[in-house]
Structures are given as C-alpha cells and as structure tokens.
Amino acid sequence: MFIKRFGPWFNRRGYWYDQARREDWTKSDEKHYHAEIFPVLGALCEKWKVANLFPPGWRFDRRKGRRRTGRGTVEIPTIIAPAWDWDRLTFRRLIKLGFIGTADLAKRYRNVVLAEFDLNWPTKDLLDYAKRVLAYARENYETELQEQGLKVPRSRRRIQDYGIHLKIWDLKQEGKSVPEIARLVFPNELPSSALQKVRDRLRAAGRLISGHPQEIR
C-alpha cells in the first residue's frame, strides 16, 4: 500500500534513502516528502521497530550489514535506532544542537553537561544512567580545575534571593528590629527559624551592597 500510494512519486525523484538522487530534490520536493510521506513512513517504522523501509526481497552483506544502492549504501534497518533514520533533516538539526544521536553518550563543555536520554528506557535505567554521567563528568571537571589550581564551588549562587536580601536590608534601615522583620517577612515560620533567616539575609545583603555578590551562596 505504501508503494502503491507513493511509488510513482519516488520513481520520478528517487527514494528518500538514495542520497545521490535526493540531492537533486527541490525545496518543494522536500516539503512534500516531510508533509505527506514522512508521517506515513515514520508510523510504519515505529510499528515494525525498524529504521527504514526497504523492498522485502533485498539482501544485505552478512558481514558488514550493508547493501549498495545507487552510488551509496544503506544499513540493515534493524541496526539503527528507528527514530534516527526516519528523517535525516531532523537528525542534522539535532547534530547542530550538539546531540550525538545514540542516547547513551554525553558531552561536557567546561562546567556544562549535555546528555541524551532514550525515553523508551525504563525509568530506573534512565536514573542510573544520569547518576553515572553526572558522577563521571564531575570527576573530570574537578580534575580539570585542579590542573589549573582552582576548586569546584561547593554551593551555588542563588541570584533569585537577592531581592529578599535587599528587602530585609531596607526594612532594617527604616528602623525595624530583627523580630519585627521576621514577623513581617516570614509570618508562617517558627520564631527562632525566622530570626535566623533574617540575620543570615542581612549578612548576605551587606556582602551584596559592599560589592561582593560572589561571596553570597
């Protein structure tokens, strides 16, 4: 049914996996393919858990898992994860964003980690993978900093808290006492906890105003 519906179009322009002929597709051809053909192709690949649709009679090299087609080659459709071969345009976009395309590797750019997750995995496997990626990336980052004579910060700057630091500072400058500020700003907290928060935030505000925001954690 797929060939009956789209075969004439492919016979004139070449099949999507024939990169030599696909290079000659016009923008209109690509637009038609992605709008009309690709949704059907993707649904069939998802149904059968394969990366591509080929004629049933095709045979592949048993050792390399490939078959020549035109001036190129194609892989056995069960080798590649289905989501990556349905739409090469989407794949290229992901590569430009920095993704690898295998959902089991990660990249680190200084203190930032880019990791991919396959949402078909069980949640337990996803969490285990995340822990391993973060632990390995952190270890490498710390080693990198040590070679530069630096250390990894053990706490994170919370810039979103600067506003309340300054609010409490302003109330203190207006002449309000610490207990009064605690009741105004933290009415639902235990008195002892609210008092400590006010004192901590006053110290943080002092560092902020004196020009040392990097010391606020």
C-alpha positions as CSV (number, residue, x, y, z in Angstrom):
1,M,0.0,0.0,0.0
2,F,2.9,2.3,0.7
3,I,4.4,1.8,-2.7
4,K,1.0,2.0,-4.4
5,R,0.4,5.3,-2.8
6,F,3.9,6.9,-3.1
7,G,5.8,4.7,-5.6
8,P,5.2,6.9,-8.7
9,W,6.5,10.0,-6.9
10,F,9.7,8.2,-5.8
11,N,10.2,6.7,-9.2
12,R,10.4,10.2,-10.7
13,R,12.5,11.7,-8.0
14,G,14.4,8.9,-6.3
15,Y,13.7,7.2,-2.9
16,W,14.4,9.1,0.3
17,Y,17.4,6.8,1.2
18,D,19.1,7.3,-2.2
19,Q,21.2,10.3,-1.2
20,A,22.7,10.7,-4.7
21,R,19.2,11.4,-6.2
22,R,17.9,13.1,-3.1
23,E,20.5,15.8,-3.6
24,D,18.5,16.8,-6.7
25,W,15.3,17.3,-4.8
26,T,13.9,20.8,-4.9
27,K,12.6,22.6,-1.8
28,S,9.1,21.7,-3.0
29,D,10.0,18.0,-3.1
30,E,11.4,18.1,0.4
31,K,8.4,19.9,1.7
32,H,6.1,17.4,0.1
33,Y,8.1,14.5,1.5
34,H,8.1,15.8,5.0
35,A,4.4,16.8,5.0
36,E,2.8,13.9,3.1
37,I,5.2,10.9,3.1
38,F,7.3,11.1,6.2
39,P,4.4,10.8,8.6
40,V,3.3,7.5,7.0
41,L,6.9,6.2,6.8
42,G,7.6,7.1,10.4
43,A,4.4,5.4,11.6
44,L,5.3,2.2,9.7
45,C,8.9,2.2,11.1
46,E,7.5,2.7,14.6
47,K,5.0,-0.2,14.1
48,W,7.7,-2.6,13.0
49,K,10.6,-1.2,15.1
50,V,12.9,-0.7,12.1
51,A,14.9,2.2,10.9
52,N,13.8,2.2,7.3
53,L,11.5,0.6,4.8
54,F,13.1,-1.5,2.0
55,P,11.8,-3.9,-0.6
56,P,11.2,-7.3,1.2
57,G,13.4,-9.1,-1.3
58,W,16.6,-7.1,-0.6
59,R,19.6,-8.9,0.8
60,F,22.4,-7.4,2.9
61,D,26.0,-8.2,3.3
62,R,26.1,-10.5,6.3
63,R,29.5,-9.4,7.5
64,K,29.1,-5.6,7.1
65,G,25.3,-5.4,7.4
66,R,25.1,-3.1,4.4
67,R,23.7,-3.1,0.8
68,R,24.8,-0.9,-2.0
69,T,22.1,1.3,-3.5
70,G,22.9,3.7,-6.4
71,R,26.1,5.4,-5.5
72,G,25.8,4.8,-1.8
73,T,25.0,2.2,0.8
74,V,22.2,1.6,3.3
75,E,22.3,-0.3,6.6
76,I,20.2,-3.2,7.8
77,P,17.1,-1.4,9.1
78,T,17.3,-3.2,12.5
79,I,20.8,-1.8,13.2
80,I,20.0,1.9,13.6
81,A,17.5,3.1,16.2
82,P,14.3,3.8,14.3
83,A,14.0,7.4,15.4
84,W,17.3,8.4,13.8
85,D,16.7,7.2,10.3
86,W,13.1,8.2,9.6
87,D,14.0,11.8,9.0
88,R,17.6,12.8,8.1
89,L,16.7,16.5,8.3
90,T,15.7,16.2,11.9
91,F,18.8,14.3,12.6
92,R,21.0,17.0,11.1
93,R,19.2,19.6,13.2
94,L,19.9,17.6,16.4
95,I,23.6,17.2,15.5
96,K,23.9,21.0,15.0
97,L,22.5,21.4,18.5
98,G,25.2,19.3,19.9
99,F,23.4,16.0,20.2
100,I,25.2,12.8,19.4
101,G,22.3,10.7,18.3
102,T,22.8,7.5,20.3
103,A,21.1,8.4,23.6
104,D,23.8,6.7,25.6
105,L,26.6,9.2,25.4
106,A,27.2,12.7,26.9
107,K,29.4,15.7,26.3
108,R,30.9,18.1,28.7
109,Y,31.6,21.7,27.9
110,R,33.6,23.0,30.9
111,N,31.0,23.1,33.7
112,V,28.0,22.2,31.5
113,V,27.0,18.7,30.6
114,L,24.9,17.7,27.5
115,A,23.4,14.3,28.0
116,E,20.9,12.4,25.8
117,F,18.2,10.1,27.2
118,D,16.2,7.5,25.3
119,L,12.7,7.8,26.8
120,N,12.0,4.2,25.7
121,W,14.3,3.1,28.5
122,P,12.7,2.1,31.9
123,T,12.8,5.0,34.5
124,K,15.3,3.0,36.7
125,D,17.8,2.8,33.8
126,L,17.4,6.5,33.0
127,L,18.1,7.5,36.6
128,D,21.1,5.1,36.8
129,Y,22.5,6.5,33.6
130,A,22.0,10.1,34.8
131,K,23.9,9.3,38.0
132,R,26.8,7.7,36.2
133,V,27.0,10.6,33.6
134,L,27.0,13.3,36.3
135,A,29.5,11.4,38.6
136,Y,31.9,10.9,35.7
137,A,31.5,14.5,34.4
138,R,32.0,15.9,37.9
139,E,35.2,13.9,38.4
140,N,36.6,15.1,35.1
141,Y,35.7,18.7,35.8
142,E,37.3,18.6,39.2
143,T,40.5,17.2,37.7
144,E,40.5,19.9,35.1
145,L,40.1,22.6,37.7
146,Q,42.8,21.1,39.9
147,E,45.3,21.2,37.0
148,Q,44.5,25.0,36.8
149,G,44.9,25.4,40.5
150,L,41.2,26.0,41.1
151,K,38.5,24.3,43.1
152,V,34.9,23.4,42.4
153,P,32.4,25.6,44.3
154,R,30.6,23.6,46.9
155,S,27.5,25.8,46.8
156,R,25.5,27.6,44.1
157,R,25.0,31.4,43.9
158,R,21.2,32.0,44.4
159,I,20.7,35.2,42.5
160,Q,16.9,34.8,42.8
161,D,17.3,35.5,46.5
162,Y,19.0,38.9,46.1
163,G,15.6,40.7,46.1
164,I,14.6,39.5,49.5
165,H,18.1,40.2,50.9
166,L,17.7,43.8,49.9
167,K,14.1,44.0,51.1
168,I,15.1,42.9,54.6
169,W,18.1,45.3,54.5
170,D,15.7,48.2,53.6
171,L,13.4,47.3,56.5
172,K,16.4,47.3,58.9
173,Q,17.4,50.8,57.6
174,E,13.9,52.0,58.3
175,G,14.5,51.3,61.9
176,K,12.6,48.0,62.3
177,S,14.0,45.4,64.7
178,V,15.0,41.9,63.7
179,P,12.0,40.3,65.4
180,E,9.7,42.8,63.6
181,I,11.2,42.0,60.3
182,A,11.0,38.3,61.0
183,R,7.2,38.6,61.6
184,L,6.7,40.7,58.5
185,V,8.7,38.7,56.0
186,F,8.4,35.1,57.5
187,P,5.0,35.1,59.2
188,N,4.5,31.4,58.8
189,E,7.9,30.3,60.2
190,L,8.8,29.4,63.7
191,P,10.1,32.5,65.5
192,S,13.6,31.0,66.0
193,S,13.8,30.0,62.4
194,A,12.5,33.3,61.1
195,L,15.0,35.2,63.3
196,Q,17.9,33.2,61.9
197,K,16.8,33.7,58.3
198,V,16.6,37.5,58.9
199,R,20.1,37.5,60.3
200,D,21.5,35.4,57.5
201,R,19.9,37.6,54.9
202,L,21.1,40.8,56.5
203,R,24.7,39.4,56.3
204,A,24.1,38.5,52.7
205,A,22.7,41.9,51.9
206,G,25.7,43.5,53.5
207,R,28.1,41.5,51.2
208,L,25.9,42.3,48.2
209,I,25.9,46.1,48.9
210,S,29.6,46.1,49.6
211,G,30.2,44.8,46.1
212,H,31.0,41.1,46.9
213,P,28.0,39.2,45.5
214,Q,30.3,36.3,44.6
215,E,30.5,35.6,48.4
216,I,26.8,35.0,48.7
217,R,25.8,31.3,48.4
